[in-house]
Amino acid sequence: MTWDLFVVLAIAGLMIVGAIIDGWMLKVPNRLTFFMILSGWLVWSTQGWNELGTSVLATFVAGALLLVPYAIGGMGAGDVKMYAGFGAWMVPIPWFGFQHLLWAFALSVLVGGLIALVMIWWQSSTKINLINVHAIVGDWMMAGSLAEIFARAKVRKPSLMLLPYGIPLTIGSLLYVAYLFPMAGVNS
């Protein structure tokens, strides 16, 4: 088994476990997310200082992509840390890098949007969700700070249909890796 295949299979397994737990408990536990991050750093530290440095930087870049949605109450900290773990594992691979982290994130956002639309349709809750979207947009326009947006979102949260975002993060990220992997020229 090649090194790249090991890395891909390891992070795929960890993310799938995280998505299952998130779907079941609406939370990705710290035990798993910190393990993802620290084990990514440990694995890449065996390859050299540059790879370790890239892994650490990728952890923060991947997490930063989700900070605003987290800050306004759109997702939990576990989702942020799970994607940070994905970055820690994947970005140091030469054929992946930071640009593909962004593309994997973009696909995850699209998957999340599709899942949300299906959930809205399935529960026949279009009117309620339009009211919530109107309130969220109003918060963005009228609130003076992210803290105020977060506080308003926290009050509204019990009435919202919750999407465990670890699921679309996993689906989108792993679909993108599966698309990219054969083009990387890696032999298993």
N, C-alpha and C positions, 0 to 999 in steps of 0.2 A: 504494500500500500504506500502510495506516495505521501509526502508530507502534506501537500495541499488537500488531498482527499481526507486525510486524518483530521485536519482542521475543519473542513466543511462538515464532515460527519459529526464531529464533536459539538460544534455550535448548533447544528441542526437538531441534534438530540436534546441539548439543553433548552433551546428555544421552544421545541415542541412540548417538553415538560412544563415550561413556563406558561405556554398558551393553554394547556389543559388545566393547570391549577388556576389560572386567571378566569377561564370560563366557568370553573366550578365554584371558586371562592370570591371572584371579583377582586383578586389581589395576587400579585406576584411576590412571593415571600423574599425577604432580605437574604435568607440563607441561600436561596438559589441565585439571586442577582449578584450578590457579593462573590459567590463562588464563580459565577460566569466571568466576572471582571478579573478577579485575582488569578484564576486558572489561565485565563487568556494571557495575562502578563507573565505568569510563570512559564507557560509553553513558549512564548516568544523570547523570553530571556535566555532560553537554551540555544537560540539561534544567533544571538549577539546583541550588543548595545543598541545599534540602530533599529533593529526590529522591536526591541523592548520599548525604546523611545517612541517609535511609531505607534505601538499598541497603546501606550499610555495616552498619547495625544489623541488617538482615535477614540478612546474611551470618552474623553471630554467633549470632542466634537460631536460624536453620536448623541451623547446626553444633551448637549446644547440644542440640538435640533428639536428636542421635545420640551425644552424649558418653558417656553411661552404657553403651549397648551396645558402644561402642568400648572403653571403659575395662575392661570385663570380657571382652574378646576376642571379642565377638559379631560384629564387622565390622571392616573395615580403615579406616585414616585416609583413604584415597582416597574411600570412600563418604561419610564425614563432609564432606570438602571438596567433593565433587560436589553434595551437597545444599545446602551453603553457597552454592555458585555458583548453584543454582536460586533460592535466596532472594534473592541479590544482583540477579538479573535480574527476578524476578516481583513481589516484594512492592511496589516503588514504583508499579506500575500501579494507578491508583485503584480499579478494580473487583476487584482481587485482594487486596492487603493481608495483614496478619499472620494474620487469622482463617482465610483460605483456605490459607495456608502450613501451618497446623496440620491442616486437613482433608485437604490433599494428602498430608501425612505419614501421617495415619491410614489413608488408602486404600492408601498404599504398604506399610504394615505388614500390612494385610489381604492384599494381593497377595503379599507375602513369605511369610505364613503358608500361603496356598494353594499357592504354588510348593513350599514345604518339604514339605507333605503329599503333593503329587504325587511329589516326589522320593523320599520315604520309601516310598510305595506302589510306585513304579516299581522301586526297588531291593530291595523286600521286606526292609526293614531296620527294621521296627517295634520288634523286641525291643532291638536295639542302641541305637536312638534313645530308647527309654523309659529304658534304663539311663543314657544321657547326660543326659537331662532330670532324672532323679533326682539325678545327681551335681551338675548345675548348681544345682538348687534347694537341695541340701545345702550347696553353696558359699555361696549367698546367706544361708543360715541360720547357718552355722558360722564363716564367715570373719570376721576382724576388720576387714578393710579392702577397698577396691576393688583395691588393689595385690595383696592375697593372692588375691582372686577371679581377677584377670588372670593371675597366676602359675599358678594351678591350671588355668585355661582353656588356657593356652599348652602345658602338659604334655598335656592331653587333645586338643588340636587335630589331631594327626596321625590320630587315630582317628575324627574327625568327618567327616560328609558336608558339604562346604562349599557354601554358597549365595552366589554372587557378588551381593551385595546391591545393587549398582548397577542390576541388572536390575529388581527390584521397585520400587526408588526411581524409576526412569525410567517404568515402566509405570504405577504408581499416580499419580505426579505429573502425567504427561501426560494420562492418562485424566481426572483431575480438571479440568485446564485445558481439555480438549476439552469436558467437560460444562459448565463455567462460561462459556466463551468466547461461545457464542451468546446467552446471557442478558445479557452485558455490553452488548449493543446496539452493538457495534463493526461497522462496515462494512468489508469488505475491498475 
